[in-house]
Amino acid sequence: MYKTQMEAAKKGIVTKEMKSVSRKEGLGCEDILELVACGKVVIPSNKNHTSLEPEGIGQSLKTKINVNLGISKDCKDIEMELEKVERAIELGTEAIMDLSSYGKTQEFRQRLIKMSPAMIGTVPIYDAMGFYEKELGDITSREFFEVVERHAQDGVDFMTIHAGITQEAIHRFEKNNRLTNIVSRGGALMFAWMKTTENENPFYEHFDRLLEIFAKYDVTISLGDALRPGSINDSTDASQVQELIILGELTKRAWEKNVQVMIEGPGHMPINEIAANVVLEKKLCHGAPFYVLGPVVTDVAPGYDHITAAIGGAIAAASGADFLCYVTPAEHLRLPDADDMKEGIIASKIAAHAADIAKGVRGAKEWDYDMSEARRKLDWERMFELAMDGEKPRKYRRNSRPEYEDTCTMCGKMCAVRNTNKVLKGEAIKIL
């Protein structure tokens, strides 16, 4: 028997989850098994998430995307968030993170897990204050672990744990002035708790205890980047790199206990530093899958950060990152609504697919070939079927009808594709 996907892989056991990933990715089961065994692929799949359709994240696989949802004190409509969940699943997202940070969040989390075939992630530290109805500084180390176990029992597939922000890391952060300080919500909460209580980070100090919980339910640990840069000015600084070194050390400890690991990354970063940061993560964290927020490549485009993040995400994934957290136009401004969510999902999916073409992922280029063939044939319906978002191009076509069905209102009978096709068939070209 086995407790986790990694333990099964190390024993040479091909699980049903590995078989599912093998079918989806077009790779052999033995290939998946080997990648899971050495930690270069994770299959987040909590034993209690019965509606899950497993996905693999990591080397040689399609780049996956994550959508952040959840209730806050200012926007606490559970039904509205669940409608967004349904829409995110329809749009093909592979993962949903419940970032709920207000009140008794368990109802939303349990309903989300029950309905979702996508893998579910959470950040337990967000939930602690509402769960216990205590101020941050009054929460005990034991209570943090109780919240983690509750999330695991509910069926969460992966959890962000900010275990790399230690007292030593805080000392370096305080010595090296940053423009935007700490911008990770969970990282800032842990920083505040540590400063208030003068204690070590409990998730670092008692990391083996954490691993026991994760192994019991086969939860993947997503080692959070508490000290990620929140501006391009702060990227690749001493604080970020030191935390990454710590996360690499924790990765090895997790693998010894057969717990699957992902590493979370920046953040805000200029384009010319992205590829180097991916190499750094893969080196320091021993090839563990890399999960990036963006990176956002410029700080001056609020309202358009789905674009700044898609640019960074495409470069990061093409350089070897494995998992993209979507960013919406509402980033830095408000909780995203359903329209913001869709814009963020499509931007992230474009970035992921563009990277998969560059990486030579199986099947990626063929999709583009089929679209180009449909365009050559001026087969509009086939183009809409193949489109990443068929709804928008259908709307454009419907709202601007051409005089001739084999053209569009941009070029009309001057359409290059139409006229070249006619010439190659020996037909006369009549434009006027």
C-alpha positions in Angstrom: 0.0 0.0 0.0 1.0 3.7 -0.2 -0.1 7.0 1.3 0.9 9.4 -1.4 1.4 9.6 -5.2 5.1 10.0 -4.6 5.4 7.0 -2.3 3.5 4.9 -4.9 5.8 6.1 -7.6 8.9 5.3 -5.6 7.5 1.8 -5.1 6.8 1.4 -8.9 3.1 1.5 -8.4 1.1 3.2 -11.2 -1.9 4.8 -9.6 -5.2 5.6 -11.3 -4.3 9.3 -11.0 -1.0 8.6 -12.9 -3.0 6.7 -15.6 -5.4 9.7 -15.9 -2.5 12.2 -16.3 -0.8 9.8 -18.8 -4.0 9.8 -21.0 -4.3 13.6 -20.9 -0.7 14.3 -21.6 0.0 11.6 -24.2 2.9 10.3 -22.2 3.5 6.8 -21.0 2.5 5.8 -17.5 6.1 4.8 -16.8 7.3 8.3 -17.8 4.8 9.9 -15.4 5.7 7.5 -12.6 9.4 8.3 -12.9 8.8 12.1 -12.9 6.5 11.8 -9.8 9.1 9.6 -8.0 11.9 12.2 -8.4 9.6 15.2 -7.6 9.7 16.8 -11.0 6.0 16.3 -11.5 3.2 16.5 -8.9 -0.3 15.2 -9.1 -2.3 17.1 -6.4 -5.0 14.7 -5.4 -6.4 14.7 -1.8 -7.9 11.4 -1.0 -11.1 13.2 0.2 -11.6 15.1 -3.1 -13.9 12.6 -4.8 -15.0 14.8 -7.7 -11.4 15.5 -8.8 -10.2 14.8 -12.4 -6.5 14.6 -11.7 -3.9 16.8 -13.5 -0.2 16.7 -13.5 2.1 19.7 -13.0 5.7 19.8 -14.0 8.4 18.8 -16.4 7.3 17.7 -19.9 3.6 18.4 -19.2 1.3 21.1 -20.5 1.5 24.3 -18.5 -1.4 24.5 -16.1 -3.3 27.6 -14.9 -4.8 28.5 -11.5 -7.7 30.8 -10.7 -8.0 32.6 -7.4 -11.5 33.0 -5.9 -13.1 33.3 -2.5 -15.0 35.6 -0.1 -13.7 38.7 1.7 -15.2 40.9 4.3 -16.2 43.5 1.7 -17.4 40.9 -0.8 -18.9 37.9 1.0 -21.5 36.6 -1.4 -20.9 32.8 -1.5 -23.4 32.1 -4.2 -21.7 34.7 -6.5 -18.3 33.1 -5.9 -19.7 29.6 -6.7 -21.1 31.0 -10.0 -17.6 32.2 -10.8 -16.3 28.7 -10.0 -18.7 27.1 -12.5 -17.6 29.6 -15.1 -13.9 29.0 -14.4 -14.5 25.3 -14.8 -16.3 25.8 -18.1 -13.4 27.9 -19.3 -11.0 25.0 -18.7 -9.0 26.1 -15.7 -7.1 23.2 -14.1 -6.9 24.6 -10.5 -8.9 26.9 -8.2 -7.5 28.5 -5.1 -9.9 29.4 -2.4 -8.4 32.6 -0.9 -11.4 33.2 1.4 -10.3 35.5 4.3 -13.5 36.3 6.1 -15.8 34.5 8.6 -16.5 30.8 8.7 -15.1 29.8 5.3 -15.7 26.1 5.7 -19.1 26.1 4.0 -17.7 27.7 0.9 -14.7 25.5 0.8 -16.7 22.2 1.2 -19.2 23.2 -1.5 -16.3 24.1 -3.8 -14.5 20.8 -3.3 -17.7 18.8 -3.8 -18.6 20.5 -7.1 -15.1 20.9 -8.6 -13.3 18.5 -10.9 -10.4 21.0 -10.9 -7.8 20.7 -8.1 -8.4 22.9 -5.1 -5.8 25.0 -3.2 -6.0 27.1 -0.1 -3.9 29.3 2.2 -4.8 28.1 5.7 -3.3 31.1 7.5 -6.0 33.3 5.8 -8.6 31.2 7.6 -7.1 31.1 11.1 -8.4 34.4 12.5 -12.0 33.8 11.3 -11.9 30.2 12.4 -10.9 31.0 16.0 -12.3 34.5 16.1 -9.0 35.7 17.5 -6.6 38.4 16.6 -3.5 37.2 14.8 -1.1 37.6 17.8 -3.4 35.5 20.0 -3.4 32.4 17.7 -1.1 29.6 18.9 1.2 27.5 16.9 -1.0 24.5 17.7 -4.0 26.3 16.3 -2.3 27.0 13.0 -1.8 23.3 12.5 -5.4 22.5 13.5 -6.6 24.8 10.6 -4.2 23.1 8.2 -5.6 19.7 9.2 -9.2 20.9 8.8 -8.4 22.0 5.3 -6.8 18.6 4.5 -9.8 16.7 6.0 -12.2 18.8 3.8 -10.3 17.6 0.6 -8.0 20.4 -0.4 -5.4 19.1 -2.9 -2.6 21.7 -2.4 -1.9 24.3 0.3 0.3 27.4 0.2 2.4 27.3 3.3 4.8 30.2 4.0 7.5 28.1 5.7 10.5 29.9 4.3 10.1 33.2 6.2 12.2 32.4 9.2 13.6 34.7 11.9 16.9 34.7 10.0 15.1 35.6 6.7 13.3 38.5 8.6 16.7 39.8 9.8 18.0 39.9 6.3 14.7 41.6 5.0 15.1 44.3 7.7 18.7 44.9 6.8 18.0 45.3 3.1 15.6 48.2 2.4 12.9 47.3 0.0 10.6 49.7 -1.9 7.5 47.7 -1.4 8.4 45.6 1.7 6.3 42.4 1.9 3.4 42.1 -0.5 2.4 38.5 0.1 -0.8 38.5 2.2 0.1 35.2 3.9 3.8 36.3 4.2 2.8 39.6 5.9 0.5 37.8 8.3 3.3 35.3 9.3 5.8 38.2 9.6 3.4 40.1 11.9 2.8 37.0 14.0 6.5 36.3 14.4 7.3 39.9 15.3 4.4 40.1 17.7 5.1 36.8 19.5 8.9 36.8 19.0 8.6 33.1 18.0 10.0 31.2 15.1 7.7 30.5 12.1 5.8 27.4 13.4 5.6 25.9 9.9 9.4 26.0 9.7 10.1 25.0 13.3 7.7 22.1 13.2 8.0 21.2 9.5 8.0 17.5 10.2 4.6 17.8 11.9 3.3 19.6 8.9 4.5 16.8 6.6 2.7 14.2 8.7 -0.6 16.0 7.9 0.2 16.4 4.2 1.2 12.7 3.9 -1.9 11.5 5.7 -4.3 13.0 3.1 -1.8 13.2 0.2 -1.9 17.0 0.0 0.7 18.7 -2.1 2.7 21.4 -0.3 3.0 24.6 -2.3 5.9 26.4 -0.5 4.8 30.0 -0.6 7.1 32.9 -1.4 6.4 35.2 1.5 9.2 37.5 0.4 8.4 37.7 -3.3 9.1 41.1 -4.9 6.1 43.4 -5.1 7.8 45.8 -7.6 10.3 45.4 -10.3 12.6 47.5 -8.2 12.8 44.6 -5.6 13.1 41.6 -7.9 15.9 39.1 -7.4 17.0 40.7 -4.2 18.7 39.1 -1.2 15.4 38.4 0.7 13.8 36.7 -2.3 16.9 34.5 -3.0 17.5 33.6 0.7 13.9 32.4 1.0 14.3 30.3 -2.2 17.4 28.6 -0.7 15.3 27.7 2.4 12.5 26.4 0.3 15.0 24.2 -1.5 16.1 22.7 1.8 12.5 22.1 2.8 11.8 20.4 -0.5 14.3 17.7 0.2 12.8 17.1 3.7 9.3 16.8 2.2 10.5 14.3 -0.4 12.0 12.2 2.3 8.5 11.9 3.7 7.0 11.3 0.3 5.2 14.6 0.2 4.8 16.2 -3.2 6.1 19.8 -3.5 5.6 22.9 -5.6 7.6 26.1 -5.3 5.9 29.5 -5.6 7.6 32.3 -7.3 7.4 36.0 -8.2 5.7 38.4 -8.4 6.9 41.5 -10.1 10.0 41.2 -12.3 11.5 42.9 -15.4 11.5 40.7 -18.5 15.3 40.3 -18.6 15.4 38.6 -15.2 12.6 36.0 -15.7 14.5 33.2 -17.4 17.3 33.5 -14.8 14.9 33.2 -12.0 13.4 30.0 -13.4 16.9 28.5 -13.7 17.6 29.6 -10.1 14.4 27.9 -8.8 15.1 24.7 -10.7 18.7 24.6 -9.4 18.0 25.5 -5.8 14.8 23.5 -5.5 16.1 20.4 -7.3 13.7 20.5 -10.2 10.5 20.8 -8.2 7.6 22.3 -10.2 7.6 26.1 -10.3 4.3 28.0 -9.7 4.4 31.7 -10.6 2.1 34.7 -10.1 2.6 36.5 -13.4 5.4 37.6 -13.2 4.1 41.1 -13.7 6.6 42.8 -16.0 5.8 46.5 -15.3 4.2 48.3 -12.4 2.5 51.1 -14.3 -0.5 49.3 -15.9 -3.2 49.0 -13.2 -6.4 47.8 -14.9 -4.3 45.9 -17.5 -2.3 43.6 -15.3 -3.8 40.5 -16.9 -1.7 41.6 -19.9 1.5 42.5 -17.9 1.2 39.1 -16.2 0.5 37.1 -19.4 3.7 38.6 -20.9 5.7 37.5 -17.9 3.9 34.2 -17.7 4.6 33.2 -21.3 8.3 34.0 -20.8 8.5 32.1 -17.4 6.7 29.1 -18.8 8.8 29.0 -21.9 11.8 29.1 -19.7 10.6 26.1 -17.6 7.9 27.3 -15.2 5.1 24.8 -14.9 2.1 26.4 -13.3 0.7 30.0 -13.9 -1.5 31.7 -11.4 -3.8 34.0 -13.3 -3.9 37.7 -12.8 -7.0 39.7 -13.6 -7.5 43.3 -14.8 -8.6 44.0 -11.2 -5.3 43.0 -9.6 -4.2 45.7 -7.1 -7.6 47.3 -7.3 -10.5 45.1 -6.1 -11.9 41.6 -5.8 -12.4 40.5 -9.5 -15.9 40.0 -10.9 -16.9 37.4 -13.4 -15.8 39.5 -16.4 -12.4 40.2 -14.8 -12.1 36.5 -14.0 -12.7 35.5 -17.7 -10.2 38.1 -18.9 -7.6 36.7 -16.5 -8.2 33.1 -17.4 -8.0 33.7 -21.2 -4.8 35.8 -20.8 -3.2 33.0 -18.7 -4.3 30.3 -21.1 -2.8 32.2 -24.0 0.5 32.5 -22.1 0.5 28.9 -21.1 -0.2 27.6 -24.7 2.3 30.0 -26.2 4.9 28.6 -23.8 3.9 25.0 -24.6 4.6 25.6 -28.3 8.1 26.9 -27.4 8.7 24.0 -25.1 7.6 21.4 -27.7 4.9 20.0 -25.4 3.0 17.2 -27.1 0.0 18.3 -29.0 0.5 22.1 -28.6 1.6 23.0 -32.1 -1.0 20.7 -33.7 -3.8 22.9 -32.3 -2.3 25.9 -34.1 -1.9 23.8 -37.3 -5.6 22.9 -37.2 -6.5 26.6 -36.7 -4.3 27.7 -39.6 -5.9 25.0 -41.8 -9.4 26.3 -41.0 -8.2 29.9 -41.8 -6.8 28.7 -45.1 -10.2 27.2 -46.0 -12.1 30.2 -44.6 -14.0 27.7 -42.5 -15.5 30.2 -39.9 -17.4 27.6 -37.9 -14.3 25.4 -37.5 -12.2 28.5 -36.4 -14.8 29.2 -33.7 -14.7 25.5 -32.6 -10.9 25.6 -32.3 -10.7 29.0 -30.6 -9.6 29.2 -27.0 -12.7 31.3 -26.4 -15.2 30.7 -29.2 -17.7 33.1 -27.7 -15.8 36.3 -28.5 -14.9 35.6 -32.2 -18.5 34.5 -32.8 -19.8 37.8 -31.4 -17.4 39.8 -33.6 -18.4 37.9 -36.7 -22.1 38.3 -35.8 -21.9 42.0 -35.2 -20.1 42.9 -38.4 -21.4 40.8 -41.3 -19.6 41.0 -44.6 -21.3 41.3 -48.0 -19.7 38.0 -49.0 -19.6 35.0 -46.6 -16.1 33.9 -47.6 -14.7 37.3 -46.4 -14.8 39.6 -43.4 -15.4 43.3 -43.1 -11.7 44.1 -42.8 -10.7 43.2 -46.4 -13.9 42.1 -48.2 -13.1 40.8 -51.6 -9.5 41.9 -51.3 -9.0 39.1 -48.7 -5.5 37.7 -49.4 -6.5 34.1 -48.4 -9.6 34.1 -50.6 -7.8 35.5 -53.6 -4.8 33.2 -53.3 -7.1 30.2 -53.0 -8.9 31.3 -56.2 -5.7 31.8 -58.1 -4.4 28.4 -57.1 -7.6 26.9 -58.3 -7.3 28.7 -61.6 -10.3 30.9 -61.0 -10.5 34.6 -62.0 -10.2 37.3 -59.4 -12.9 39.9 -59.6 -12.7 42.5 -56.8 -14.7 45.4 -58.2 
